[in-house]
Amino acid sequence: MRFAKRLAALAAAVTLGAAPPADPLAAAAAANGHPALVHVRGTTSRAFEGRRITETLDQQGSTRLFRRCVAEVCSGSWFDGRRRWALGLNDVPLPDEDAALPARRTLTAITSFAFAEPAFRAAGGSVEPAGRDAWLVRARGGDALIARLDPLTHLLRSVATERGREIERYRRYVRADGAAFALERRGELEELSLETAVALPEPLQPPAGAAVAFSGDGAAALGAEGVPIVPCTLGGRDVRCLLDTGATPSAVVLPLAEALGLEPRGELEIAGFSRFATGFVETGPLTLGAARFARARFAVIPAVSAARFDVVVGADLLGEVRLVLDRARGRAEIAAPRGGPHDGAVALRFADGVPRVDVTLDGRPSSALFDSGDASVVSLGYAEYRQGPQWPVVDRVRAAGVAGSVDAFVVTIPDVRLGPIALGAARATVNRTQLGAHVGAGIWTKCVVELDESAAALGCTPR
């Protein structure tokens, strides 16, 4: 009888037309609880040498936020699906140099299962079968990677290159609001072992950074020093701010922290000509040109006799403003970023939270830190100077910074170019402890400088 019923059911299916098979991508997304639609936060915490280390990973679709906090000092990264941004003490997103960016674009879409949702293909991504329970995935502007799923559960087990080399493995899944989330991620681009995961009701958003508002024209008088120091206020006090793109995080000198009644906390390391450990303070408001930061965190540093300033406004806070330095007029402008491309500007890259720019030194290409806290047009480490052509020494000086001072010598480089912009001959400082080349505030003797970190642009308009 049962056999007769099955035959009758088969005949009915042939007569009426069998239903099409379910979309395997949709089935995989459903089996995983559609994690691309859920904001999930994974967390781990451990003690190390008496300090509490906490790591969190927030994921929703192709966006990803990672933070690592040690004794209240946090760093991390934000990924918006297209590019990665570095985060420092003030949580200001700065564009981050990332050689693995094309792979990361696709990997993030795979780990969140965004690749299995129709919106991924509608946005320019592609998905093709690559064997049993495997998919060849390519995000828009990304590398092609193979996502390999478990044949029974449809959970992501590993990711491989297009040629089949495994680069990531995923284990220890938990469910957060029904969405599958891997606590263990091991490989070349992700290396995490989390303990718990929860779903959050609000959508994942980029970090807000230090809150800033703008009013007025932003003009500020430049001091007579060889680096940009301008009047500003912090906590209601009139102080002097050094605008230092080569510094991160921002900082206050110890006498000012004491005058404001602030007790340092946390632990972080400051590097310059030497290294030292310090804490940070949180205070505000900081008023700088047209910018007003309601509150910000500052490392605490010793006072520097070589240049009189009270506050170092570093790359983290400068990432929220547009800065124009006109040495000839003795004027700086600190205003809101313009947004969009800057005609004629040189592209900046960011590494470790500070901006870098391409330079050519007497025909030799180099990547340099743009360091407005350096009074030179160009400065070099001794190792880079030794690579040649070893221009003749024309003077000997002592280079001073926040973390000490060192003996240095001066050479003349016959031809310096900032990107495509010809600066002509320039004096360069060489010291033994510096790593790599710097382009310093001294370029303001050649041009009007405009920095817009949020647009990753450095302008140098010849006079």
N, C-alpha and C positions, 0 to 999 in steps of 0.2 A: 504493500500500500504506500509506504514512504517513498519507494522508488518511483511509483506511478505519479505521486505528487510532485517529485523533483522534475520528472519529465514534463509534467504539465506546466510547472513554473518556468522551465527552460523554453518551452514552446511559446509561452506568453511573452517572455523576454524577447525572443526572436521576432515575434509578430509585432509587438509594440515598439521595439527598438530599445536596446540596452542603454542605461544611463551612462554618460561619459565618466571615465575614472576621475577621482578627486585630484585637484592640483596638488602635486607632492610638496611644493614649496609652502602652500597654504596649510597643508597638513602638518608640516614640520613646525611652522610658526605657532599653530594652535597647540601642538603637543608641548611646546616650550612655554605656553602661556602668554604668547605675544610680548616678549620682554622689551622689544623696541618701543612699546607704548607706555612702559612703566619706568618711573624714576626709582632706581634701586641704589642703595648705599651699602657698600661693604666696608667693614671696619676690623682692624686688629690693633692690639695694644700690648706692649711688653716693657719690662724694666731692663735697663742696660746701664751698668756702672752708676747706679743710683739715680738715673734719669728715666722718665716715662716717655716712651716713643710711641706715637699713635699714627697710624696710616689709614686713610679713608679713600675709597674709590666710589665716585658717583657716576652712574651710567644711565643714559636714556637715548635710545636711537644711536645716531652717529656722534653724539656729544659725550664728552668724558671729562671729569674733573678729578684730579689726584692731588692729595695733600699729605705731607709728612711733617709732623710736629714733634719737636724735641724741646722739652722744658719751655713751652709756650711759644717757641720760635718755629714758624711754619714756612715751608716752601712747597713748590709743586708745579703743576701744569694744567692748563685748560686746553681742550681740543674741541673745536667747533664743527668738526666734520670735514673741514678743508685745510686748516693749519693749526699748529700748536703754539701756545702762548706760555711763557714762563711766569711764575708767581714768586714773589719774595715776601719780605716782612710785612709790607703794606697791601699785599694781595692785589696789586695792580697788574693786569695782564700785559706782558710785553712780548711782541713777536719773537719767536724762538727759532734759531737756526736748527734745522732738523733734516739730516741726510736721509732718514728713513721715512720722510713724509709720504711719498706715494704708496708705500706698503702700509703705513699707518692708516691712511684713508680707507683702504679696503678692509684691513684687519678690524677696525672699530665697527664697521658695518656688519662684519661677520659675528664678532663676539656678542653684539647686542641683538642679533638676528634681524637687524634692519634689512638685510639683503633679501629676506623672505617675505617682505611686505611689498605690496604694489607700488607704494610711494618711492621705493628705492629705484625701481626701473623707470618710473615716471620722471625722476630727477636726473636721468642719464646713466644710471648704473646698469650693469648687465649680469645675467646669471645663466649658466649653461650646465647641463648634466656632465659630470666628469667621472662616471662609474657609479657603482652601487652606493647609495647614500653619500655621494660626494658631489660637490658643486664647484664649478669654476666661476669665481666672483670677481668682478672688477668695478670698484666705485668710480664715479666720474673723476677723472684726473688721477686715478690710483693705479697701482700695480694689479696684475691678475694673480689671485691666490686661490688655492683649493681648500674649501671647507669640508672636512670629513666628519660625518655624523654617526652616532651610534645607531645601528640598524633596528634595535628594539625600541629605544626611548626617543630617538631623534635629537638627543643632546649633542652639542658640539664637543668632539673629542680632540681634534687637532686641526692645525692649519699648516698647509705646505705651499711652497712656491709652485709656479706653473710647471716646473720640471719635476716636481714631486719631492723636493727636499723639505722635511718637516722643520718648521720654525717655532711652533707653539703647541703646547699641550694644556688641556683643561680638565680639572678633576674636582671632586667634592662639591657637587651641586646641591643647592638649597632652593626653596621656593619662597618668593616674596610677593605677596598679593597674587599668587599663582604663577608668577614669572620665574623661569629657571635662571639661576645666577651661579657662576662658577667661583668658588672661594679660592681655589688653587689655580694659578696661571703661571706657567713656566715656559720660558723661551727667550728669543732674541729681542723682542719688543715689549713683552710684559713679563714681570717677575714678581709675583705677589702671592702671599699666603695669608688670606683673610680668615677671620673667625666667625663673624656674623654678618647677616644681610637683612635689611628691612626695606620696605617700599615706602616712599614719601609721597604725600598728596600733591605737592606743588611741582610744576615742571622744573627741570634742571636748567638753571640760568648761569651765564658767565659771572665770575666774581665781580663785585661792584668796585673793589679797590677802596682807596681813601676817597670819601665823598668830597667833591669839589664844586663850587659855584663861581660864576664870573660876573664882574661888574666893573665899569670904567674902561679906560683905554689901555691899561696894562703897562704904562711907561714907568720905568724905574731908572735912577741914575746909577751908572757904573762907577765903582770905586777906581782909584788910580792903580790898583794892583794889576799884575800881569794875567790874572785869572778873573772871571766874572763874579764880583761880589756886589750885592745890591742891598739897600735897606729893606727890611721886612718886619713883621711882628709875629711873635709866638707867645701864646698865653697872655696876650695883652701887653707884652713888653716890646719896646723898640730894640731890634737886634740887627745883625748883618748876616745875610745868607750867601754862602758860596754855592753857585750853580754848577754842580759837578756831575757830568754825564758818566764819568768813569767810576763813580762810587755807587755801590748798592750794598746795604740799604742807606737811606737818609740817616743823618746823625745830628746830635747836639753835643757841644762841649760840656765837660763835667761841671765847670763853674755855673753854667746856665741851668743845668738840671738841678743843681743844689739850690740856686736862687729861686727856682720854681717849686721847690719842695718835693721833687720827684725822686723816688727810690727805684734804681734800676732793678729789673727782674729778668728771668730767663737767662739764656746763654747763647752767644753767637761769637763768631770769629771774624775779626777785621784784618784784611791783608793789604799791605802796601809795600814799602821797602822792607818791612818785617811783618810779623803776625802777632796779634794779641787777642785774648779772650775778653769779652765784655758783656754787659746786659743791655736791655732796652728800656725806654720809658714811653708812655703813651700820653699825649697831651694835644692841646689845640686851643683856639684855632690858629692856624698858620696863614697869614695874609702875605701874598707875594704878587706884586703887580696887580693884575685884574683877578687873580685866582685866590680863592679862600677855601682852604681845607678845614673842615669842621674839626677833624681829629685825625691824628696820624701817629705811627710808631717811629721812634728814632733810636738808633744805636747810640750809646754814650761813649765819647772819645775824649782823650786829653786835649787841652788847648794847644794850638800850634802857633809858635812865635813867628814863623816865617810869613804868615798871612793872617791878618786879624779878622776872624769871622766867628760867629756863635753857632750857626746852623749850617749843615751840609744838606742841600736839597739834591738828592741823588737821582739816578736814572729811574727809580721806582716812582717817585712823585712827578718827575719831569715827563714821565710817560702820560700824564693827564693834561699837559699843557703844550702850547706852542711857544717856542723861545726864539727871539730875534736878538742878536748881539751886534751892535753898531759901535765899534771902538772909536771911530773918528768923531762921532757925535757924543760920545760918552753916555750912551743910552742903551738900555735893554728894554725889551717888551716881553711880558709874560701874559699870554692871553689864551683864549680857547682854541683848541685845534681847528684847523680849517676843514679837515676831512677831504677825502678824494685825493687824486694825484697832484703832485707839485711839479709844474713845468720846470725843466732844467735841473731838478734836484738829483742828487746822487742817492742811490738806494742804500739803505742801511740793513744790516742783518743783526740779530741779537744772539749772543751766547752768554750764558750765565747771568742774564739780566742786564747786560750792558751792550751799547751799540757798537757795531763794527762797520768799517767802510773799506772799499778797495782803493789802494794808492799805488802809484808807480814812482819809485825812487831811482832817479838816474837810469831809467829804462828797465828797472827790475820790478816786476809786479809783487805786491805784498798785501796782506790783509791787516788792517790796523784798527785798534781800539780808538773810537772817538772819545777823547778824554778832555772835557773842557776845564777840568781841574789841573791840567798840565799847561804851563805857560809857554811851552815850545810850539813852534809850527809842527815839528816832527821830533819825536824822541825814539830812541832805539835801545834795545838790550844789547849787551856786549856780544852775545852769541850771534845775533843777527848781523851786527856790524862786521864781525869776523868773516861772514860769508862773502864780503866784498861789495864794492871795490875798495873798501877801507879808505875813505876820504881822509885827507890830512887833518890833524888836530889843529884847531885855531885858538882854543881857549880851554881853561879848566875851571870848573865851578863846583858848587855843592848843591845837590838837588834835595829839596826837603818835601816831606809829605806828612800825612796824618800819623803814619806808623814809623816815623823816624826820618833820617837823612843819610845820604851816601855821597861819596865823591863821584864826580862825573866829568866828562870832557865834551867839548863842542866841536863839531865838524860842519862844513858847508856842503850841502848836496846841490849840485849844479842845476838839476831839473826835478821838480816835484809836481806830481799830478794827483789831484783828488778826483777819482773816477776819470771823466774826460776833461776836467777843468784844470788848465795849466796854471800853476802857482809860481813858476819860475824858480830861481835859486832860493834856498832857505837854509838857515842854520838849524842844526839838529843836535840835541843833547843825547849822549850815550852814557848809560850807567850799567854796572855789572849785574844788578839784581833784577832789572826789568825783564819781563818775558814778552817778547815780540815788539812790534812797532806801535806807537801812539800817534794820532793826529791831535794836536792840542789847541787850546784857545788862541795860540799865536797866529792861527790862520786869519784872525780878525784884522791883522795888519795887511792882509791881501784882499779881503772881501767882507761884505756884510753876511753874517752867518745866520741861517734860519734852520732850526731843528724842530721837527714834528715827529716824535717817536711813534705816536699812534698810527701815523701814515708811513712809518719806516723811511722817512725822507730827510736828507740833509742838504740844504741849499747853501751855495757860496756864490754870491753875486759880486763880481768884480767892481771896484769903485770906478 
